[in-house]
Amino acid sequence: MKIAVLPGDGIGPEIVAQASKVLEALRSDGLKIELEHAHIGGAGYDAAGDPLPDATLNLAKQSDAVLLGAVGGYQYDTLARPLRPEQGLLRIRKGLSLFANLRPAMVYPELANASSLKPELVAGLDIMILRELTGDIYFGQPRGVRTLDNGERQGFDTMLYSESEIRRVAHVGFQIAMKRNKKVCSVDKANVLDTSMLWREIVTEVAKEYSAVELSHMYVDNAAMQLVRAPKQFDVMLTGNIFGDILSDEASMLTGSIGMLPSASLDANNKGLYEPCHGSAPDIAGKNIANPLATILSVAMMMRYTFAREDIAQRIEAAVRKTLQRGLRTADIFEAGTQKVGTDAMGAAVVAAL
């Protein structure tokens, strides 16, 4: 298992260090794992003047999977847009053809009280949000800022989806649903957007190939409301890039903290980039208070989806669960009656449970 490790910026190096401890523990158990580090984001700009240096992209292409921390920092906000850390993330997704972004939102029983919703609304929650990752308004052309004839500046972006882009991610959604509760809710804005009208048409066509799966459609504004009204109605939520970006962050608060949400971004052959859903949190970087569990759970997803080692994935998830059962909590999920620990201590506890 050759894994490219890209710690990135902010709290990225801290949380990746804990996930790396898990990988090292698995290697000590006899798993053949090879780790190689490289720069991305602000760290890439600092090292090579590029948020995605050629060496990093080449390493990622040569590896079986990629483990990423997070990118971004206040010190890079004044850079020209192509040099900003976030561009490195967008480019590596595009460069590796990672079109399917899996973001599970699951509530551990021990954290039901940490959710911003009532415990009875989220207890037992287990949703998979599938976000198309390489199309939509984030990548559509033309885009930019122009000056109109009257001298006023106007910003514009183009929302685009091709039939093939929609079809391939829809297949992934139905295939995931077949292994879960056989329900797909496709989220769009077909009452307003032509892009969404095509999205709904293609998803409906693909659904005919999966007769065992129940398909429903929901407008994105209603989906956002339903996620906080009755989240357990969902199984797999299938949606485009921008809607998925927003809804998955909303779903993170159902679980108690975005620090608990892992993610996987996959290509057509299940090669993947694995990262926590949260950002680089530069305000708490270096303070040993960040929650590493989302990054560790991303390693579990790596074992499940890229390496087809369900046994190891479940072992990592069980270690996280056992650590939570012990009452250990980082600051973001701390509540009365539990023990607050730092990033390093939480990582060490998971390795000990493993």
C-alpha positions as CSV (number, residue, x, y, z in Angstrom):
1,M,0.0,0.0,0.0
2,K,1.8,3.1,-1.2
3,I,0.3,6.1,0.4
4,A,1.1,9.8,-0.4
5,V,0.9,11.8,2.8
6,L,0.1,15.5,2.3
7,P,-0.1,17.2,5.7
8,G,-0.9,20.7,4.2
9,D,-1.5,23.8,6.4
10,G,-2.8,24.9,9.7
11,I,-3.9,21.9,11.9
12,G,-3.2,19.6,8.9
13,P,0.3,18.4,10.1
14,E,-1.1,17.8,13.6
15,I,-4.0,15.6,12.6
16,V,-2.2,13.8,9.9
17,A,0.5,12.9,12.4
18,Q,-2.1,11.1,14.4
19,A,-3.5,9.3,11.4
20,S,0.0,8.3,10.5
21,K,0.4,6.7,14.0
22,V,-2.5,4.5,13.1
23,L,-0.9,3.5,9.8
24,E,2.4,2.8,11.6
25,A,0.6,0.6,14.1
26,L,-1.0,-1.3,11.2
27,R,2.4,-1.7,9.6
28,S,3.8,-3.0,12.9
29,D,1.1,-5.6,12.7
30,G,2.4,-6.8,9.4
31,L,0.5,-4.7,6.9
32,K,2.8,-3.6,4.0
33,I,2.5,0.1,4.0
34,E,4.8,2.7,2.4
35,L,4.4,6.3,3.3
36,E,5.9,9.3,1.4
37,H,5.3,12.9,2.3
38,A,4.9,15.9,0.1
39,H,3.7,19.6,0.2
40,I,0.4,20.9,-0.9
41,G,-1.5,24.2,-0.3
42,G,0.3,27.0,1.4
43,A,3.1,24.6,2.3
44,G,3.4,23.9,-1.4
45,Y,3.6,27.6,-2.2
46,D,6.2,28.1,0.5
47,A,8.3,25.2,-0.7
48,A,8.0,25.6,-4.5
49,G,5.9,28.7,-5.3
50,D,3.0,26.5,-6.3
51,P,0.0,25.2,-4.2
52,L,0.4,21.9,-6.1
53,P,4.0,21.4,-7.0
54,D,4.7,19.0,-9.9
55,A,6.5,16.6,-7.5
56,T,3.4,16.4,-5.3
57,L,1.1,15.6,-8.2
58,N,3.5,13.1,-9.6
59,L,3.7,11.3,-6.2
60,A,0.0,11.3,-5.9
61,K,-0.4,9.7,-9.3
62,Q,2.2,7.1,-8.5
63,S,0.6,6.2,-5.2
64,D,-2.3,3.9,-4.5
65,A,-4.0,6.4,-2.2
66,V,-3.5,9.9,-0.8
67,L,-4.0,11.1,2.8
68,L,-4.5,14.8,3.0
69,G,-4.7,17.1,6.1
70,A,-6.1,20.5,5.1
71,V,-5.1,23.6,3.2
72,G,-5.3,27.3,3.7
73,G,-4.1,30.1,6.0
74,Y,-4.6,33.8,6.6
75,Q,-1.1,34.6,5.3
76,Y,-2.0,33.4,1.8
77,D,-5.2,35.5,1.4
78,T,-3.5,38.2,-0.5
79,L,-1.9,35.9,-3.1
80,A,-3.2,35.9,-6.7
81,R,-6.0,33.4,-7.1
82,P,-4.0,30.7,-9.0
83,L,-1.5,30.6,-6.1
84,R,-3.9,30.3,-3.2
85,P,-3.8,27.0,-1.2
86,E,-7.4,26.0,-2.2
87,Q,-6.3,25.9,-5.8
88,G,-3.9,23.1,-5.0
89,L,-6.8,21.1,-3.6
90,L,-9.0,21.7,-6.7
91,R,-6.2,20.9,-9.0
92,I,-5.3,17.6,-7.3
93,R,-8.9,16.5,-7.5
94,K,-9.0,17.3,-11.1
95,G,-5.5,15.9,-11.8
96,L,-6.5,12.5,-10.2
97,S,-10.0,12.5,-11.8
98,L,-11.6,12.2,-8.4
99,F,-15.2,12.7,-9.3
100,A,-17.0,11.0,-6.4
101,N,-16.8,12.6,-3.0
102,L,-18.2,10.4,-0.2
103,R,-19.0,12.2,3.1
104,P,-20.6,9.9,5.7
105,A,-22.4,11.6,8.6
106,M,-22.9,9.2,11.4
107,V,-23.8,9.9,15.1
108,Y,-21.9,7.8,17.6
109,P,-24.2,7.1,20.6
110,E,-21.7,8.6,22.9
111,L,-21.9,11.9,21.0
112,A,-25.7,12.2,20.5
113,N,-25.7,15.0,23.2
114,A,-23.0,16.9,21.4
115,S,-25.2,17.5,18.3
116,S,-26.8,20.9,18.0
117,L,-30.1,19.1,17.5
118,K,-32.1,17.2,20.1
119,P,-30.6,13.8,20.7
120,E,-33.8,12.0,19.7
121,L,-33.5,13.5,16.2
122,V,-30.0,12.3,15.6
123,A,-29.6,9.2,17.6
124,G,-28.7,6.4,15.2
125,L,-28.2,8.8,12.3
126,D,-26.2,7.3,9.4
127,I,-26.2,9.3,6.1
128,M,-23.9,9.1,3.2
129,I,-23.7,12.3,1.2
130,L,-22.3,11.7,-2.3
131,R,-21.0,14.9,-3.9
132,E,-19.9,15.1,-7.5
133,L,-16.5,16.7,-7.3
134,T,-15.0,17.8,-10.6
135,G,-17.8,19.6,-12.4
136,D,-20.4,22.3,-11.6
137,I,-19.8,25.9,-10.9
138,Y,-16.4,25.4,-9.3
139,F,-14.9,24.4,-12.6
140,G,-17.2,25.8,-15.3
141,Q,-15.9,28.2,-17.9
142,P,-16.2,31.0,-18.7
143,R,-15.7,32.7,-15.3
144,G,-14.1,35.9,-14.1
145,V,-14.8,39.6,-13.4
146,R,-15.6,42.0,-16.2
147,T,-16.3,45.6,-16.6
148,L,-19.7,46.5,-18.2
149,D,-20.2,49.3,-20.7
150,N,-21.5,51.5,-17.9
151,G,-18.2,51.0,-15.9
152,E,-19.7,48.7,-13.3
153,R,-17.8,45.5,-12.5
154,Q,-19.6,42.2,-12.7
155,G,-18.5,38.8,-11.5
156,F,-19.6,35.6,-13.2
157,D,-19.3,31.8,-13.0
158,T,-20.7,29.1,-15.2
159,M,-22.6,26.1,-13.8
160,L,-22.0,23.2,-16.2
161,Y,-22.7,19.5,-16.1
162,S,-22.4,17.0,-19.0
163,E,-24.6,13.9,-19.2
164,S,-21.6,11.6,-18.7
165,E,-20.5,13.4,-15.5
166,I,-24.0,13.0,-14.0
167,R,-24.4,9.4,-15.2
168,R,-21.1,8.2,-13.7
169,V,-21.7,9.7,-10.2
170,A,-25.3,8.5,-10.2
171,H,-24.1,4.9,-10.7
172,V,-21.8,5.3,-7.7
173,G,-24.7,6.6,-5.6
174,F,-26.9,3.6,-6.5
175,Q,-24.1,1.2,-6.0
176,I,-23.5,2.6,-2.5
177,A,-27.2,2.5,-1.7
178,M,-27.3,-1.2,-2.7
179,K,-24.9,-1.9,0.2
180,R,-26.9,0.3,2.6
181,N,-30.6,0.8,3.0
182,K,-31.4,1.0,-0.7
183,K,-32.6,4.6,-0.8
184,V,-31.2,7.5,-2.9
185,C,-32.4,11.0,-2.6
186,S,-31.2,13.1,-5.5
187,V,-30.8,16.8,-4.6
188,D,-31.1,19.5,-7.2
189,K,-32.8,22.8,-8.1
190,A,-34.7,21.6,-11.2
191,N,-37.5,24.1,-10.7
192,V,-35.0,26.9,-11.5
193,L,-31.8,25.6,-13.1
194,D,-31.5,24.0,-16.5
195,T,-28.4,22.2,-15.2
196,S,-30.5,20.6,-12.5
197,M,-33.3,19.6,-15.0
198,L,-30.7,17.6,-16.9
199,W,-29.3,16.2,-13.6
200,R,-32.8,15.0,-12.6
201,E,-33.4,13.4,-16.0
202,I,-30.2,11.5,-16.1
203,V,-30.4,10.3,-12.5
204,T,-33.9,9.0,-13.2
205,E,-32.6,7.1,-16.2
206,V,-29.8,5.5,-14.2
207,A,-32.3,4.5,-11.5
208,K,-34.0,2.1,-13.9
209,E,-30.9,-0.1,-13.7
210,Y,-31.3,-0.4,-10.0
211,S,-34.8,-1.6,-9.4
212,A,-34.1,-2.5,-5.8
213,V,-33.3,1.1,-4.9
214,E,-35.9,3.6,-4.1
215,L,-35.2,7.0,-5.8
216,S,-36.6,10.3,-4.6
217,H,-35.9,13.9,-5.7
218,M,-35.7,16.9,-3.5
219,Y,-34.9,20.6,-4.1
220,V,-31.8,21.7,-2.4
221,D,-33.5,24.4,-0.2
222,N,-36.0,21.8,1.1
223,A,-33.1,19.3,1.6
224,A,-31.3,21.8,3.7
225,M,-34.4,22.2,5.9
226,Q,-35.1,18.5,6.1
227,L,-31.6,17.8,7.3
228,V,-32.3,19.7,10.5
229,R,-36.0,18.7,10.7
230,A,-35.9,15.0,10.2
231,P,-32.3,13.9,9.2
232,K,-32.9,10.1,9.6
233,Q,-35.2,10.1,6.6
234,F,-32.1,10.1,4.4
235,D,-29.8,7.2,3.4
236,V,-27.8,8.2,0.4
237,M,-28.0,11.9,-0.7
238,L,-26.7,12.3,-4.3
239,T,-26.0,15.8,-5.4
240,G,-23.7,18.1,-7.4
241,N,-20.6,19.9,-6.4
242,I,-21.8,23.2,-4.9
243,F,-24.9,21.8,-3.3
244,G,-23.0,18.8,-1.8
245,D,-20.3,21.2,-0.4
246,I,-23.0,23.1,1.5
247,L,-25.2,20.2,2.6
248,S,-22.3,18.0,3.9
249,D,-21.1,20.9,6.1
250,E,-24.6,21.3,7.4
251,A,-24.8,17.5,8.1
252,S,-21.5,17.7,10.0
253,M,-23.3,19.6,12.8
254,L,-25.7,16.8,13.2
255,T,-22.9,14.6,14.4
256,G,-21.7,17.0,17.1
257,S,-18.6,18.3,15.3
258,I,-17.2,18.7,11.8
259,G,-14.1,17.2,13.5
260,M,-15.8,13.8,13.4
261,L,-16.5,13.7,9.6
262,P,-14.1,11.8,7.3
263,S,-14.3,11.9,3.5
264,A,-13.2,9.9,0.4
265,S,-12.8,11.3,-3.1
266,L,-12.6,8.4,-5.6
267,D,-11.8,7.9,-9.3
268,A,-13.4,5.3,-11.5
269,N,-11.0,2.6,-10.2
270,N,-11.5,3.5,-6.5
271,K,-8.2,5.2,-6.1
272,G,-8.8,7.8,-3.6
273,L,-7.8,11.0,-1.8
274,Y,-8.8,10.8,1.9
275,E,-9.2,13.8,4.1
276,P,-11.3,15.2,7.0
277,C,-14.3,17.4,5.9
278,H,-13.0,20.3,8.0
279,G,-10.6,23.0,7.0
280,S,-7.1,24.0,8.2
281,A,-8.4,26.0,11.2
282,P,-5.3,28.3,11.4
283,D,-6.6,29.9,14.6
284,I,-6.0,26.8,16.6
285,A,-3.0,25.4,14.7
286,G,-0.1,24.4,16.9
287,K,-2.2,24.4,20.1
288,N,-2.7,20.6,20.3
289,I,-6.5,20.9,20.6
290,A,-7.7,19.9,17.1
291,N,-9.8,16.7,16.8
292,P,-7.9,14.1,14.8
293,L,-10.7,11.6,14.6
294,A,-12.1,12.7,11.2
295,T,-8.6,12.1,9.8
296,I,-8.2,8.7,11.5
297,L,-11.7,7.7,10.2
298,S,-10.6,8.8,6.7
299,V,-7.9,6.1,7.0
300,A,-10.7,3.6,7.7
301,M,-12.4,4.8,4.6
302,M,-9.2,4.3,2.7
303,M,-8.9,0.8,3.8
304,R,-12.6,0.1,2.8
305,Y,-12.8,1.8,-0.6
306,T,-9.3,1.7,-2.1
307,F,-7.7,-1.3,-0.5
308,A,-10.9,-3.4,0.0
309,R,-9.9,-4.3,3.5
310,E,-13.2,-4.0,5.3
311,D,-11.7,-5.9,8.3
312,I,-9.1,-3.2,8.9
313,A,-11.7,-0.4,8.3
314,Q,-14.0,-1.9,11.0
315,R,-11.0,-2.3,13.3
316,I,-10.1,1.4,13.1
317,E,-13.7,2.4,13.5
318,A,-14.0,0.2,16.5
319,A,-10.9,1.7,18.1
320,V,-12.4,5.2,17.7
321,R,-15.7,4.0,19.2
322,K,-13.8,2.4,22.1
323,T,-11.9,5.7,22.7
324,L,-15.1,7.6,22.8
325,Q,-16.6,5.0,25.2
326,R,-13.7,5.7,27.5
327,G,-15.0,9.3,27.8
328,L,-12.1,10.9,26.0
329,R,-13.0,14.1,24.1
330,T,-11.2,16.9,22.3
331,A,-12.5,20.4,22.9
332,D,-15.0,20.4,20.1
333,I,-17.0,17.5,21.5
334,F,-16.3,18.0,25.2
335,E,-19.2,18.0,27.6
336,A,-19.6,17.7,31.3
337,G,-18.7,14.3,32.7
338,T,-16.1,13.5,30.0
339,Q,-12.3,14.0,29.9
340,K,-10.9,16.7,27.7
341,V,-7.7,15.6,25.9
342,G,-5.5,17.1,23.3
343,T,-4.7,16.1,19.7
344,D,-1.7,13.9,20.6
345,A,-3.5,12.2,23.5
346,M,-6.5,11.4,21.4
347,G,-4.4,9.9,18.7
348,A,-2.4,7.8,21.2
349,A,-5.7,6.6,22.7
350,V,-7.0,5.3,19.4
351,V,-3.7,3.6,18.7
352,A,-3.9,1.9,22.1
353,A,-7.4,0.8,21.4
354,L,-6.4,-0.5,18.0
